[in-house]
Amino acid sequence: MTLQQGFYIAIASALLTIAIYHFFLGIFIHRRIDRHFYFSLSTFGGCLYALGAFLLILPFSQLGYLVCYRLRMYGLLLCIAAWFYCMYDIYFKGS
C-alpha cells in the first residue's frame, strides 16, 4: 500500500466514524432529523469521495474506473447538498 492509498483510507475511515456518531446523536439523542443528521450525510459523502479516490488508484477495467469515478462524484454531490442544507438549518431556520 502506498502512502497515498493509506491517506485516502485514513480519511474515509475518520469521516465514516464522524458520520456514524452524528447520525446516532441526531436520531437517538435529539430524536429528530436536524443539523446532526445532515452533518452525518455530509461527512458520509466525504467518506464516499475518499473511498472513490482510493479505488481510482487500483488497477481496473474501464468500466471499473467509470463506477469508481461516479461513486466519487456522487459522494461529492451528497457532501455538498447535505452541507448546504445543514448551513440553511443552522443560520436561517434557527433550530
ABEGO torsion letter per residue (X at the ends): XBAAAAAAAAAAAAAAAAAAAAAAAAAAAAGBBBAAAAAAAAAAAAAAAAAAAAAAABBBBAAAAAAAAAAAAAAAAAAAAAAAAAAAAAAAAGX
